[in-house]
Amino acid sequence: MSFVKDIQKVLRQNIREYGMFIALFVIMAIFTITTKGIFISSRNISNLLNQTGYIAVLGVGMTLVIVIRHIDLSVGFLAGFLGAVAAIAMEFWGLPVYVVIPFALALGALAGSITAFLVAQMGIPAFVATLAGWLIYRGAILVVTEGTGTIIISSDAFNALGNGFIPDIPGLNFLPEVHKLTLLLGIITMILFVISEINSRRRKQAYNFEVLPMNVFTLKLVFASLVIAGITWVLSGYNGLSWTVVIVLIVVAIYHFVSTQTVLGRHIYAIGGNPEAAELSGVNVKKITYVVFSSMGMLSALSGMLFASRLQSATTTAGNLFELDAIAAAFVGGVSAAGGVGKVTGAIIGALVMMSLSSGMNLMGIGIAYQYMVRGAVLAAAVIFDVATRSTGK
């Protein structure tokens, strides 16, 4: 009974963090049953993760924007515009991929800094400033593609970002239908996760911080390891890890480290908690605003390139509704509308929840009209959940 009570206590204290994982698990279980296992097949999960990639990248940046109590509506068409610029640079200007990618990322950071100037220096509300950006970049896409329409991207290296998979280990003949390198990476990830959690627990105990009861901690390690093992096995059954997933994992790892282990991260959450108090404490709020919005612009460029590479083309409609999907992913992933609360890792779970809903309902043959209704209801439920947990906390 004490074990059950410990679990209930941990769930109550960490309901924001664990709620989204529970929601994702329930959604995937329902669709696995209703589609007779098709949803959880290796091919579908691989496609789902690739489709989630460009929204997950935007969701990571949007999480930090919302944490500092702002919003960015321009990211969707900015992503589409910079994806088109990358396509033009390769197809018409003849620039190589290794030049185009950093060029587009730099343009994205510049666009984000312009938004930050309007917000931080001019005092324009982020909603208005980014709505202006939404209109400008929507027009910019039409301008750069009006002469050509859809731009077909011929670069195999660039298209591999959205469609390619990491190569397997050569010379290994056992389990011929399984991607061995993916399995190996999964095992390494599992080991590193367990070691990291144990070390984190020891550090907290050394400073007399509260930690999970040993039985719940052990259950957490076992459950997380099983999830990692399951995902790895499913992916290894169909081409292994894609480059999209690798890129998303790298982005999440970098932003998770910055937001949780650096002074910059602490300042971002301090501003979200109370901007006036942070300013009085010596935090440069304007500088942090520049960093967050510039980062959002850079991630928009990355998102646009991932989307363009997946389609192997740049279209006039690229970026449409991306910003709403990114905002939904951030809120479903646990970010608070009041600011100051939210993890970048949650944005990935939020993106997976929203894309799993679309994928599962597509497999069930549910119409697009009802899909929008369901996704809207899930977003509303996430915000209601946020408000309810904050009220309970007070």
FENTA-V26094 format. One record per residue. N is the residue number from 1. PSI is psi in radians with two decimals (none if undefined). OMEGA is omega as a letter, one per 20 degrees, with the letter a starting at -180 (999 if undefined). D_CENTER is the distance of its C-alpha to the mean C-alpha in Angstrom with 1 decimal. Layout:
# FENTA-V26094
{{N/PSI/OMEGA/D_CENTER} {N/PSI/OMEGA/D_CENTER}}
This chain:
# FENTA-V26094
{{1/-0.63/a/37.8} {2/-0.58/r/36.6} {3/-0.78/r/33.6} {4/-0.74/r/32.7} {5/-0.69/r/33.2} {6/-0.76/r/31.0} {7/-0.78/r/28.1} {8/-0.71/r/28.7} {9/-0.78/a/28.9} {10/-0.73/r/25.6} {11/-0.71/r/23.8} {12/-0.72/a/25.5} {13/-0.42/a/24.5} {14/0.59/a/20.8} {15/-0.58/r/20.3} {16/-0.72/a/17.2} {17/-0.73/a/15.5} {18/-0.33/a/17.0} {19/-0.72/a/17.1} {20/-0.60/r/13.6} {21/-0.72/r/14.4} {22/-0.75/r/17.7} {23/-0.78/r/16.6} {24/-0.75/a/14.4} {25/-0.76/a/17.5} {26/-0.78/a/19.9} {27/-0.80/a/18.2} {28/-0.65/r/18.1} {29/-0.74/a/21.7} {30/-0.82/a/22.9} {31/-0.54/r/21.8} {32/-0.72/r/23.1} {33/-0.82/a/26.4} {34/-0.44/r/26.7} {35/0.17/r/26.0} {36/0.71/r/28.2} {37/-0.13/a/25.7} {38/-0.67/a/24.4} {39/-0.69/a/20.9} {40/0.10/a/20.7} {41/2.72/a/22.4} {42/-0.76/a/21.1} {43/-0.79/a/21.0} {44/-0.72/r/19.0} {45/-0.69/r/16.4} {46/-0.79/r/16.1} {47/-0.68/r/15.9} {48/-0.79/a/13.3} {49/-0.68/r/10.9} {50/-0.67/r/11.9} {51/-0.51/a/11.5} {52/-0.40/a/7.9} {53/-0.92/a/7.1} {54/-0.50/r/7.8} {55/-0.66/r/6.1} {56/-0.71/r/2.5} {57/-0.78/r/4.3} {58/-0.68/a/6.0} {59/-0.64/r/4.3} {60/-0.85/r/4.5} {61/-0.69/a/7.8} {62/-0.58/r/8.8} {63/-0.81/a/8.7} {64/-0.61/r/11.3} {65/-0.77/a/13.1} {66/-0.59/r/13.7} {67/-0.66/r/14.6} {68/0.34/r/17.4} {69/0.56/r/18.5} {70/-3.06/r/17.7} {71/2.68/r/15.9} {72/1.83/a/15.1} {73/-0.14/a/16.3} {74/-0.16/a/16.9} {75/-0.52/a/13.6} {76/-1.00/a/14.0} {77/-0.42/r/17.5} {78/-0.74/r/16.9} {79/-0.80/r/14.5} {80/-0.72/r/17.2} {81/-0.80/a/19.9} {82/-0.51/r/18.7} {83/-0.70/r/18.1} {84/-0.71/r/21.7} {85/-0.74/r/22.9} {86/-0.74/r/21.7} {87/-0.77/r/23.5} {88/-0.72/a/26.6} {89/-0.63/a/26.6} {90/-0.77/a/26.8} {91/-0.57/a/29.0} {92/-0.54/r/31.4} {93/-0.24/r/31.4} {94/0.36/a/31.4} {95/2.49/r/28.9} {96/2.81/a/27.5} {97/-0.72/a/23.8} {98/-0.24/r/23.8} {99/-0.69/a/25.0} {100/-0.78/a/22.9} {101/-0.94/r/19.4} {102/-0.53/r/20.2} {103/-0.81/r/22.2} {104/-0.70/r/19.4} {105/-0.69/r/17.1} {106/-0.71/r/20.1} {107/-0.69/r/20.7} {108/-0.77/r/17.3} {109/-0.66/r/17.9} {110/-0.77/r/21.4} {111/-0.71/r/20.2} {112/-0.64/r/18.0} {113/-0.54/r/21.1} {114/-0.74/r/23.3} {115/-0.75/r/21.3} {116/-0.65/r/21.5} {117/-0.79/r/25.2} {118/-0.67/a/25.7} {119/-0.89/a/24.0} {120/-0.75/a/25.3} {121/-0.72/a/28.6} {122/-0.27/r/29.7} {123/0.34/r/28.5} {124/2.33/r/27.1} {125/2.43/a/24.8} {126/-0.62/r/21.2} {127/-0.80/a/21.3} {128/-0.79/a/24.3} {129/-0.75/a/23.4} {130/-0.45/r/20.1} {131/-0.67/r/21.9} {132/-0.74/r/24.4} {133/-0.69/r/21.7} {134/-0.81/a/20.5} {135/-0.74/a/24.2} {136/-0.85/a/24.8} {137/-0.50/r/22.0} {138/-0.76/r/22.9} {139/-0.63/a/26.4} {140/-0.66/r/25.5} {141/-0.79/a/23.9} {142/-0.65/a/27.2} {143/-0.83/a/29.3} {144/-0.30/a/27.9} {145/0.03/a/28.0} {146/-0.51/a/31.2} {147/-0.43/a/33.5} {148/-0.38/a/31.7} {149/-2.43/r/29.5} {150/2.26/a/26.9} {151/2.00/r/26.7} {152/2.25/a/26.7} {153/2.12/a/25.1} {154/-0.15/a/27.4} {155/2.03/r/25.8} {156/-0.64/a/25.1} {157/-0.74/r/23.2} {158/-0.77/a/20.8} {159/-0.40/r/20.5} {160/-0.41/r/19.7} {161/-0.67/a/16.3} {162/-0.22/a/15.3} {163/-0.22/a/18.2} {164/2.89/r/19.5} {165/2.66/r/19.4} {166/2.51/a/20.4} {167/2.71/r/24.2} {168/2.92/r/26.0} {169/2.11/a/28.6} {170/2.64/r/31.9} {171/-0.04/r/35.1} {172/2.05/a/33.9} {173/-0.17/a/35.6} {174/2.64/a/34.9} {175/1.14/a/32.5} {176/-0.43/a/32.5} {177/0.07/a/30.0} {178/2.42/r/27.3} {179/1.82/a/25.1} {180/-0.64/a/26.4} {181/-0.66/r/24.1} {182/-0.75/r/21.1} {183/-0.78/a/23.2} {184/-0.77/r/24.2} {185/-0.63/r/20.7} {186/-0.74/r/19.9} {187/-0.75/r/23.1} {188/-0.76/r/22.4} {189/-0.73/a/18.9} {190/-0.79/a/20.8} {191/-0.80/a/23.6} {192/-0.65/r/21.5} {193/-0.83/a/19.6} {194/-0.79/r/23.0} {195/-0.76/a/24.6} {196/-0.75/a/21.9} {197/-0.71/r/22.2} {198/-0.79/r/26.0} {199/-0.70/r/26.2} {200/-0.71/r/24.0} {201/-0.74/a/26.4} {202/-0.69/r/29.4} {203/-0.73/r/28.4} {204/-0.71/r/27.9} {205/-0.61/a/31.3} {206/-0.52/r/32.9} {207/0.24/r/32.2} {208/0.55/r/33.1} {209/2.72/r/29.7} {210/2.36/r/29.1} {211/2.91/r/27.6} {212/2.55/r/27.1} {213/2.58/a/30.4} {214/-0.68/a/31.0} {215/-0.68/r/31.0} {216/-0.67/r/27.7} {217/-0.75/r/26.2} {218/-0.75/r/27.6} {219/-0.70/r/26.3} {220/-0.78/r/22.8} {221/-0.77/a/23.2} {222/-0.81/a/24.8} {223/-0.82/a/22.3} {224/-0.69/r/19.2} {225/-0.70/r/21.2} {226/-0.68/r/22.2} {227/-0.80/r/18.6} {228/-0.78/r/17.8} {229/-0.73/a/21.1} {230/-0.81/r/20.7} {231/-0.74/a/17.4} {232/-0.78/a/19.1} {233/-0.73/a/22.3} {234/-0.80/a/20.8} {235/-0.63/a/19.0} {236/-0.28/r/22.1} {237/-0.12/r/24.1} {238/1.51/r/22.7} {239/-0.15/r/22.4} {240/-2.75/a/20.2} {241/2.38/r/16.8} {242/2.81/r/15.7} {243/-0.53/r/15.0} {244/-0.82/r/11.7} {245/-0.72/r/10.6} {246/-0.79/r/12.4} {247/-0.79/a/10.8} {248/-0.75/a/7.2} {249/-0.68/r/9.1} {250/-0.79/r/11.0} {251/-0.82/a/8.5} {252/-0.74/a/7.2} {253/-0.76/a/11.0} {254/-0.84/a/12.2} {255/-0.57/r/10.4} {256/-0.74/r/11.1} {257/-0.82/a/14.6} {258/-0.74/a/15.1} {259/-0.37/a/14.2} {260/-0.35/a/16.3} {261/0.08/a/19.0} {262/2.87/r/20.1} {263/-0.70/r/22.2} {264/-0.78/r/19.8} {265/-0.75/r/17.3} {266/-0.65/r/20.2} {267/-0.67/r/21.3} {268/-0.81/a/18.1} {269/-0.50/r/18.3} {270/-0.73/r/22.1} {271/-0.73/r/21.8} {272/-0.61/a/19.6} {273/-0.77/r/22.2} {274/1.71/a/25.2} {275/-0.69/a/25.3} {276/-0.78/r/29.1} {277/-0.67/r/29.5} {278/-0.72/r/27.0} {279/-0.75/r/29.1} {280/-0.44/a/32.3} {281/0.01/r/30.9} {282/0.09/r/30.6} {283/2.27/r/26.9} {284/1.65/a/26.7} {285/-0.71/a/24.6} {286/-0.72/r/25.0} {287/-0.76/r/23.9} {288/-0.66/r/20.7} {289/-0.73/r/20.0} {290/-0.80/a/20.6} {291/-0.81/a/18.2} {292/-0.80/a/15.3} {293/-0.62/r/16.0} {294/-0.71/r/16.8} {295/-0.71/r/13.5} {296/-0.72/r/11.9} {297/-0.71/r/14.4} {298/-0.74/r/13.8} {299/-0.52/r/10.1} {300/-0.74/r/11.5} {301/-0.77/r/14.0} {302/-0.74/r/11.8} {303/-0.78/r/10.1} {304/-0.67/r/13.7} {305/-0.66/r/15.0} {306/-0.73/a/12.8} {307/-0.78/r/13.9} {308/-0.70/a/17.4} {309/-0.59/r/17.7} {310/-0.71/r/16.8} {311/-0.25/a/19.4} {312/0.54/r/21.6} {313/2.84/r/22.5} {314/2.18/a/21.8} {315/2.86/a/22.8} {316/-0.31/a/24.0} {317/0.07/a/21.6} {318/2.39/r/18.4} {319/-0.12/a/15.8} {320/2.11/r/17.5} {321/0.12/r/15.5} {322/-0.71/a/12.1} {323/-0.64/r/12.3} {324/-0.67/r/13.1} {325/-0.68/r/10.4} {326/-0.75/r/7.9} {327/-0.74/r/10.4} {328/-0.75/r/10.8} {329/-0.70/r/7.3} {330/-0.79/a/7.9} {331/-0.76/r/11.4} {332/-0.54/r/11.2} {333/0.02/r/9.1} {334/0.03/r/12.2} {335/2.57/a/12.3} {336/2.38/r/15.9} {337/-0.37/r/17.4} {338/-0.11/r/20.0} {339/2.86/r/17.9} {340/-0.17/a/18.0} {341/2.36/r/16.0} {342/2.53/r/12.4} {343/2.54/r/10.3} {344/-0.52/r/7.0} {345/-0.52/r/7.2} {346/-0.55/r/7.7} {347/-0.60/r/4.6} {348/-0.77/r/3.8} {349/-0.72/r/7.4} {350/-0.75/r/7.5} {351/-0.71/r/6.0} {352/-0.67/r/8.4} {353/-0.86/a/11.0} {354/-0.73/a/11.2} {355/-0.54/r/11.4} {356/-0.67/r/13.7} {357/-0.80/a/15.9} {358/-0.82/a/16.3} {359/-0.83/a/17.0} {360/-0.74/a/19.3} {361/-0.55/r/21.2} {362/-0.76/r/21.7} {363/-0.53/r/23.3} {364/-0.11/r/25.4} {365/0.38/r/26.6} {366/2.37/a/25.5} {367/2.74/a/25.9} {368/-0.57/a/23.2} {369/-0.79/r/24.9} {370/-0.51/r/24.4} {371/-0.77/r/20.8} {372/-0.69/r/20.1} {373/-0.79/a/22.2} {374/-0.78/a/20.5} {375/-0.65/r/17.0} {376/-0.70/r/18.6} {377/-0.68/r/20.3} {378/-0.72/r/17.3} {379/-0.78/r/15.7} {380/-0.73/r/19.2} {381/-0.67/r/19.5} {382/-0.74/a/16.4} {383/-0.71/r/18.0} {384/-0.72/r/21.4} {385/-0.72/r/20.2} {386/-0.85/a/19.0} {387/-0.74/a/22.3} {388/-0.75/a/24.3} {389/-0.59/r/23.0} {390/-0.67/r/23.6} {391/-0.69/r/27.0} {392/-0.67/r/27.8} {393/-0.62/r/26.8} {394/none/999/29.3}}
